[in-house]
Amino acid sequence: MDYTARIAAPFGMLGLVTRGEALARLDFLPGDTPPLAPREALTREVAAQLAAYFADPRFAFALPLQIQGTTFQKRVWALMCAIPVGRTQSYGEAARQLQSAARAVGGACGANPLAVIIPCHRIVGAQGLGGFMGRTGDETVSIKRWLLRHEGRAAAN
């Protein structure tokens, strides 16, 4: 992936991908990935806003985003953005709200290209955390757990 910056996060590294004057992707990278300093104004601003969020979970992002997805995915992502900091909603609750199925909501969560900024970590399973980034392994779920704790929400499992 051709990252415009790779920045440290409390749980590893984040790869930033910009297209034109908008942020298009935010990828979670292994902690030993070498950093790449932001070189243009947009990536410096994204890095600054992410740092502000990591310092204060109530920080509100204000970034130009290039969001590519299906109409349904965009509806799920909008719902995620409406969940307040420190709160969660289950896949089933989100599905009922969208008149859909929990599995479809989970698929949209896993396809989220801007996790953290579009807070898919706030969608959880009825009996636990559920997955994160389309996976259920300890490495990715530990990031979801960190994000929820950072926002003041005790993370189940």
N, C-alpha and C positions, 0 to 999 in steps of 0.2 A: 504494500500500500504506500502511496506517495503522500506522506504526512506533511502538513505545513508546519507542524510543531509536535513535539512529544514532551509532555510535562509530567512532573511527579504529582502523585495524589497520595493520600494517606494509605491507600490499599494497593498501590502499584503505579503504573504509568498509564497515561491517557494519550492516545494519538488523535490529533485534530486534523480534519480534512475540510478545507474551505473550497468553495467554488464561487468565483466572482467575489461578490461582497457579502457572502453569507456562509455560515457554518453548515456543512452538509452531513458530517459524521463525527462521532466521538467514540473511539474504540478503546476498549480495555486491553492493555498490553501487559506482558510479564514484567515484574518489578525490576528485572535486570536489563530491560531494554534501555539503550542509551538515550539520554534526553536530546532533544533538538529544540534549541531556543526559538521562540517566535520571532520572525523577522519582519513581519508587516503589521500594520496597525490593527487589523481585524484579529489576527491570532494573538497579539499582545492583549487585546481587550478580552477575548475569550479566556485566556489564561488568568487575567486579573479577576474576572468575574467568577471563575471556578475557585480561585484562591479565596475570594470573599465568601463563597458558599461554604467552603471547607472550614473557614473561621467562624461563620455564623449561618446555621442552617435555615434561618428565616430570610436570608438574602434572596431577593427576587431577580432572576435573570432578565436581562433586556438586551437580547442579541438578535441580529438578523439571521434567520434560519431558512435553509432550503430543505424543506421536508418532502421527501418522495415516499409515497406509499399509496395503497388503495384507499378508496373512500371510507371503507370500514375501518382500516387501520388508523386513519386520521381521526375518525370519531372516537376510537379507543384512546388515542394519544391526547385528544382534547379532554376527555373524561379524566385521564391521569393528571393533567395539569390543573384540574379543578379540585383535586383532593388536597386539602390543606396540609401544610407541614405538620408532622407529628401524628397524622391520621393515616389509616389504611382502609382499603376496601377489598373484599374478596373477589376472586375471579367470578364467582356466581352472582354476587351483588352487581358487579359491573355488567355482567351479561344480562341480567334482568333489566337493568336501567337502559341498556342498548337494544333490548329485545333480540338477544342473540344467545349463543351458547358459551359456557365457560371456556371450553377448549379453543374457540375462535378468539376470545379475549386473550387467552394465553399465547396464541400464535401471534397476535398483534403486539403483545408485550415483547416477545422474543425478536420481532422484526424492527423494534424501535431503534433507529439509527442515532439517536441523541439521548441515550440513557443518562441520567443525572439531571440534565436540563429538562427533558420530558421524563418525569419521575415514575418510571415503570416499577421501581422498587416499592411503591406504595400500593401495588396490587399484590395480594397475598392469597395463599390457599386457605380454605376453610379450616383446615386442621394443621396448619404450619405455614412456613414461608412460601412454599411453591418454588418455582425455578427463577432463574435470572439470566437474561441474555439468551434465552432459548435453551438453557442447560440447567441441570439439577445437581451438578457436581459440587463438592465442597469448596473448590477454588472460586467459582462464580457466586455461589450462594453466600460465601463469607463476605463478598462485596455488598450484596443486598443487606445482609445483617449489619454491616458497618454503617451503611447509609441510613437504615432505620434507626439504629441507636443514636447516630449523629443528630437525627431529627427529633430525638426524644421519645421514640417509640420502642418499647421492649420488643425484641425480635424473638419470635417463637422458634423452637428447634435450633 
